[in-house]
Amino acid sequence: MIHLLVHHEVADYTAWKAAFDSSFDWRRKHGELGCRIFRGAGNANDLTLFFEWESLEKARAFTTSDELKTKMGGAGVKGVPRFDFLTEVHSVRRSAAD
């Protein structure tokens, strides 16, 4: 599994989220296993998305696809998104029992 970190700004979060939600099956078909969405604390249209993807190859193919560029443009993504491909090397999760 590979992690994909995406950062971009959108014109309108609500419109972007509707487009994002409508692409659920399409992303899954291309290897998405899960996603978390974060918004900037000072700018609700500044987004960071943290995906789990089946493989690095599928994640790279997805991020370079013309279809993704078209969908992002239609969703109101501003500028060029940043894509980072990550592998997890360490994780700590705290609980109330700690």
MARDO-697418 format. One record per atom (N, C-alpha, C): residue in three letters; atom name; y, z, x. Coordinates in Angstrom, 3 decimals. Layout:
N
ALA|CA|Y|Z|X .
...
***
This chain:
98
MET|N|-1.179|0.000|0.856 .
MET|CA|0.000|0.000|0.000 .
MET|C|1.236|0.000|0.897 .
ILE|N|2.260|-0.672|0.427 .
ILE|CA|3.545|-0.745|1.122 .
ILE|C|4.629|-0.242|0.173 .
HIS|N|5.666|0.327|0.724 .
HIS|CA|6.821|0.731|-0.074 .
HIS|C|7.935|-0.275|0.168 .
LEU|N|8.635|-0.599|-0.885 .
LEU|CA|9.750|-1.534|-0.826 .
LEU|C|10.992|-0.818|-1.321 .
LEU|N|12.010|-0.753|-0.483 .
LEU|CA|13.281|-0.140|-0.827 .
LEU|C|14.286|-1.267|-1.039 .
VAL|N|14.913|-1.290|-2.211 .
VAL|CA|15.882|-2.335|-2.557 .
VAL|C|17.209|-1.666|-2.875 .
HIS|N|18.272|-2.188|-2.303 .
HIS|CA|19.601|-1.650|-2.588 .
HIS|C|20.520|-2.799|-2.981 .
HIS|N|21.197|-2.639|-4.117 .
HIS|CA|22.174|-3.632|-4.552 .
HIS|C|23.111|-3.025|-5.587 .
GLU|N|24.211|-3.709|-5.811 .
GLU|CA|25.148|-3.299|-6.852 .
GLU|C|25.006|-4.261|-8.020 .
VAL|N|25.231|-3.748|-9.217 .
VAL|CA|25.150|-4.573|-10.421 .
VAL|C|26.476|-4.511|-11.164 .
ALA|N|26.732|-5.532|-11.972 .
ALA|CA|27.972|-5.578|-12.747 .
ALA|C|27.968|-4.528|-13.858 .
ASP|N|26.807|-4.329|-14.494 .
ASP|CA|26.695|-3.395|-15.615 .
ASP|C|25.274|-2.850|-15.650 .
TYR|N|25.136|-1.541|-15.455 .
TYR|CA|23.803|-0.946|-15.378 .
TYR|C|22.973|-1.193|-16.641 .
THR|N|23.561|-1.018|-17.802 .
THR|CA|22.811|-1.163|-19.053 .
THR|C|22.238|-2.568|-19.197 .
ALA|N|23.041|-3.579|-18.894 .
ALA|CA|22.566|-4.972|-18.963 .
ALA|C|21.492|-5.216|-17.910 .
TRP|N|21.719|-4.702|-16.702 .
TRP|CA|20.731|-4.864|-15.636 .
TRP|C|19.408|-4.218|-16.025 .
LYS|N|19.467|-3.008|-16.572 .
LYS|CA|18.236|-2.279|-16.925 .
LYS|C|17.438|-3.013|-17.990 .
ALA|N|18.111|-3.628|-18.948 .
ALA|CA|17.401|-4.414|-19.967 .
ALA|C|16.663|-5.582|-19.318 .
ALA|N|17.317|-6.267|-18.399 .
ALA|CA|16.675|-7.385|-17.703 .
ALA|C|15.519|-6.882|-16.832 .
PHE|N|15.723|-5.767|-16.150 .
PHE|CA|14.685|-5.179|-15.307 .
PHE|C|13.458|-4.824|-16.149 .
ASP|N|13.675|-4.172|-17.271 .
ASP|CA|12.564|-3.778|-18.141 .
ASP|C|11.812|-4.983|-18.693 .
SER|N|12.533|-6.059|-18.974 .
SER|CA|11.878|-7.246|-19.530 .
SER|C|11.013|-7.966|-18.494 .
SER|N|11.145|-7.607|-17.229 .
SER|CA|10.379|-8.253|-16.151 .
SER|C|9.202|-7.400|-15.677 .
PHE|N|8.851|-6.367|-16.425 .
PHE|CA|7.785|-5.462|-16.029 .
PHE|C|6.481|-6.199|-15.731 .
ASP|N|6.002|-7.009|-16.654 .
ASP|CA|4.728|-7.714|-16.478 .
ASP|C|4.790|-8.701|-15.319 .
TRP|N|5.930|-9.363|-15.155 .
TRP|CA|6.113|-10.328|-14.070 .
TRP|C|6.011|-9.631|-12.710 .
ARG|N|6.684|-8.469|-12.570 .
ARG|CA|6.614|-7.742|-11.299 .
ARG|C|5.192|-7.255|-11.042 .
ARG|N|4.537|-6.735|-12.054 .
ARG|CA|3.160|-6.240|-11.901 .
ARG|C|2.231|-7.362|-11.447 .
LYS|N|2.417|-8.547|-12.025 .
LYS|CA|1.608|-9.708|-11.662 .
LYS|C|1.761|-10.055|-10.181 .
HIS|N|2.917|-9.731|-9.616 .
HIS|CA|3.187|-10.053|-8.214 .
HIS|C|2.942|-8.881|-7.263 .
GLY|N|2.360|-7.784|-7.775 .
GLY|CA|1.910|-6.726|-6.892 .
GLY|C|2.582|-5.379|-7.023 .
GLU|N|3.519|-5.221|-7.938 .
GLU|CA|4.163|-3.915|-8.092 .
GLU|C|3.184|-2.898|-8.674 .
LEU|N|3.147|-1.712|-8.054 .
LEU|CA|2.301|-0.625|-8.544 .
LEU|C|3.113|0.475|-9.216 .
GLY|N|4.381|0.587|-8.868 .
GLY|CA|5.239|1.616|-9.446 .
GLY|C|6.647|1.473|-8.925 .
CYS|N|7.600|2.119|-9.628 .
CYS|CA|9.004|2.002|-9.235 .
CYS|C|9.773|3.248|-9.649 .
ARG|N|10.734|3.616|-8.824 .
ARG|CA|11.704|4.670|-9.148 .
ARG|C|13.084|4.061|-8.964 .
ILE|N|13.999|4.382|-9.877 .
ILE|CA|15.361|3.853|-9.838 .
ILE|C|16.325|5.000|-9.571 .
PHE|N|17.220|4.793|-8.618 .
PHE|CA|18.253|5.768|-8.289 .
PHE|C|19.616|5.107|-8.447 .
ARG|N|20.582|5.876|-8.948 .
ARG|CA|21.959|5.393|-9.082 .
ARG|C|22.839|6.194|-8.131 .
GLY|N|23.870|5.534|-7.599 .
GLY|CA|24.795|6.227|-6.723 .
GLY|C|25.471|7.377|-7.453 .
ALA|N|25.647|8.519|-6.781 .
ALA|CA|26.267|9.684|-7.406 .
ALA|C|27.708|9.408|-7.820 .
GLY|N|28.381|8.519|-7.103 .
GLY|CA|29.766|8.214|-7.430 .
GLY|C|29.965|6.857|-8.064 .
ASN|N|28.886|6.066|-8.186 .
ASN|CA|28.996|4.715|-8.742 .
ASN|C|27.691|4.394|-9.465 .
ALA|N|27.712|4.437|-10.784 .
ALA|CA|26.502|4.227|-11.589 .
ALA|C|25.944|2.814|-11.479 .
ASN|N|26.712|1.889|-10.938 .
ASN|CA|26.248|0.509|-10.775 .
ASN|C|25.728|0.228|-9.365 .
ASP|N|25.711|1.241|-8.504 .
ASP|CA|25.179|1.129|-7.151 .
ASP|C|23.740|1.636|-7.201 .
LEU|N|22.772|0.730|-7.064 .
LEU|CA|21.370|1.070|-7.311 .
LEU|C|20.518|1.007|-6.054 .
THR|N|19.585|1.935|-5.984 .
THR|CA|18.529|1.905|-4.983 .
THR|C|17.219|2.019|-5.746 .
LEU|N|16.319|1.095|-5.488 .
LEU|CA|15.023|1.075|-6.158 .
LEU|C|13.943|1.310|-5.116 .
PHE|N|12.991|2.167|-5.452 .
PHE|CA|11.903|2.516|-4.553 .
PHE|C|10.598|2.100|-5.221 .
PHE|N|9.989|1.040|-4.698 .
PHE|CA|8.776|0.470|-5.270 .
PHE|C|7.556|0.830|-4.438 .
GLU|N|6.413|0.873|-5.087 .
GLU|CA|5.116|0.843|-4.426 .
GLU|C|4.545|-0.541|-4.704 .
TRP|N|4.078|-1.201|-3.646 .
TRP|CA|3.587|-2.572|-3.767 .
TRP|C|2.177|-2.661|-3.207 .
GLU|N|1.384|-3.583|-3.711 .
GLU|CA|-0.011|-3.718|-3.290 .
GLU|C|-0.154|-3.987|-1.794 .
SER|N|0.687|-4.854|-1.246 .
SER|CA|0.572|-5.219|0.165 .
SER|C|1.916|-5.722|0.680 .
LEU|N|2.056|-5.705|1.995 .
LEU|CA|3.263|-6.227|2.619 .
LEU|C|3.428|-7.712|2.319 .
GLU|N|2.335|-8.452|2.362 .
GLU|CA|2.395|-9.894|2.111 .
GLU|C|2.920|-10.194|0.707 .
LYS|N|2.410|-9.466|-0.293 .
LYS|CA|2.861|-9.686|-1.670 .
LYS|C|4.312|-9.245|-1.851 .
ALA|N|4.698|-8.157|-1.213 .
ALA|CA|6.082|-7.684|-1.321 .
ALA|C|7.046|-8.689|-0.693 .
ARG|N|6.697|-9.209|0.481 .
ARG|CA|7.558|-10.209|1.138 .
ARG|C|7.658|-11.483|0.296 .
ALA|N|6.541|-11.934|-0.232 .
ALA|CA|6.557|-13.145|-1.070 .
ALA|C|7.434|-12.930|-2.298 .
PHE|N|7.351|-11.760|-2.886 .
PHE|CA|8.154|-11.446|-4.069 .
PHE|C|9.644|-11.471|-3.735 .
THR|N|10.038|-10.807|-2.649 .
THR|CA|11.462|-10.691|-2.319 .
THR|C|12.087|-12.002|-1.874 .
THR|N|11.282|-12.950|-1.439 .
THR|CA|11.823|-14.237|-0.992 .
THR|C|11.675|-15.337|-2.045 .
SER|N|11.168|-14.989|-3.209 .
SER|CA|10.926|-16.005|-4.238 .
SER|C|12.224|-16.466|-4.908 .
ASP|N|12.258|-17.745|-5.227 .
ASP|CA|13.406|-18.296|-5.964 .
ASP|C|13.501|-17.677|-7.352 .
GLU|N|12.350|-17.347|-7.938 .
GLU|CA|12.349|-16.751|-9.277 .
GLU|C|13.055|-15.387|-9.274 .
LEU|N|12.837|-14.593|-8.219 .
LEU|CA|13.524|-13.300|-8.133 .
LEU|C|15.031|-13.512|-8.000 .
LYS|N|15.445|-14.446|-7.176 .
LYS|CA|16.877|-14.724|-7.019 .
LYS|C|17.504|-15.102|-8.357 .
THR|N|16.818|-15.926|-9.122 .
THR|CA|17.315|-16.339|-10.434 .
THR|C|17.397|-15.146|-11.386 .
LYS|N|16.339|-14.341|-11.414 .
LYS|CA|16.328|-13.168|-12.301 .
LYS|C|17.417|-12.166|-11.917 .
MET|N|17.615|-11.944|-10.636 .
MET|CA|18.639|-10.999|-10.197 .
MET|C|20.033|-11.509|-10.565 .
GLY|N|20.260|-12.799|-10.399 .
GLY|CA|21.547|-13.370|-10.790 .
GLY|C|21.801|-13.211|-12.273 .
GLY|N|20.785|-13.464|-13.087 .
GLY|CA|20.906|-13.317|-14.528 .
GLY|C|21.088|-11.879|-14.974 .
ALA|N|20.625|-10.936|-14.148 .
ALA|CA|20.738|-9.509|-14.480 .
ALA|C|22.072|-8.918|-14.030 .
GLY|N|22.877|-9.712|-13.328 .
GLY|CA|24.189|-9.229|-12.904 .
GLY|C|24.224|-8.552|-11.546 .
VAL|N|23.230|-8.842|-10.694 .
VAL|CA|23.244|-8.292|-9.337 .
VAL|C|24.384|-8.948|-8.563 .
LYS|N|25.188|-8.113|-7.919 .
LYS|CA|26.346|-8.585|-7.166 .
LYS|C|26.003|-8.627|-5.675 .
GLY|N|26.377|-9.717|-5.032 .
GLY|CA|26.157|-9.825|-3.596 .
GLY|C|24.701|-10.032|-3.240 .
VAL|N|24.405|-9.798|-1.963 .
VAL|CA|23.052|-9.990|-1.440 .
VAL|C|22.346|-8.639|-1.398 .
PRO|N|21.184|-8.524|-2.042 .
PRO|CA|20.466|-7.248|-2.007 .
PRO|C|19.882|-6.989|-0.621 .
ARG|N|19.671|-5.712|-0.336 .
ARG|CA|19.016|-5.327|0.914 .
ARG|C|17.586|-4.938|0.591 .
PHE|N|16.631|-5.486|1.349 .
PHE|CA|15.215|-5.181|1.190 .
PHE|C|14.697|-4.529|2.470 .
ASP|N|14.058|-3.387|2.338 .
ASP|CA|13.407|-2.722|3.463 .
ASP|C|11.953|-2.480|3.097 .
PHE|N|11.055|-2.810|4.007 .
PHE|CA|9.622|-2.618|3.817 .
PHE|C|9.203|-1.403|4.633 .
LEU|N|8.555|-0.431|3.974 .
LEU|CA|8.275|0.858|4.594 .
LEU|C|6.811|1.245|4.455 .
THR|N|6.313|1.959|5.446 .
THR|CA|5.007|2.603|5.340 .
THR|C|5.224|4.102|5.482 .
GLU|N|4.552|4.862|4.658 .
GLU|CA|4.710|6.312|4.675 .
GLU|C|3.904|6.909|5.834 .
VAL|N|4.549|7.800|6.585 .
VAL|CA|3.856|8.466|7.688 .
VAL|C|3.743|9.971|7.473 .
HIS|N|4.562|10.509|6.573 .
HIS|CA|4.511|11.951|6.324 .
HIS|C|5.163|12.242|4.981 .
SER|N|4.616|13.191|4.259 .
SER|CA|5.174|13.553|2.967 .
SER|C|4.995|15.050|2.744 .
VAL|N|6.024|15.702|2.218 .
VAL|CA|5.966|17.110|1.858 .
VAL|C|6.522|17.241|0.453 .
ARG|N|5.784|17.904|-0.401 .
ARG|CA|6.264|18.182|-1.754 .
ARG|C|6.226|19.689|-1.951 .
ARG|N|7.331|20.224|-2.356 .
ARG|CA|7.443|21.676|-2.565 .
ARG|C|7.173|22.013|-4.021 .
SER|N|6.731|23.225|-4.248 .
SER|CA|6.538|23.690|-5.615 .
SER|C|7.163|25.076|-5.747 .
ALA|N|7.254|25.581|-6.953 .
ALA|CA|7.803|26.900|-7.205 .
ALA|C|6.964|27.983|-6.534 .
ALA|N|5.718|27.681|-6.229 .
ALA|CA|4.826|28.657|-5.595 .
ALA|C|5.093|28.806|-4.101 .
ASP|N|5.863|27.905|-3.498 .
ASP|CA|6.157|27.967|-2.047 .
ASP|C|7.048|29.117|-1.695 .
***
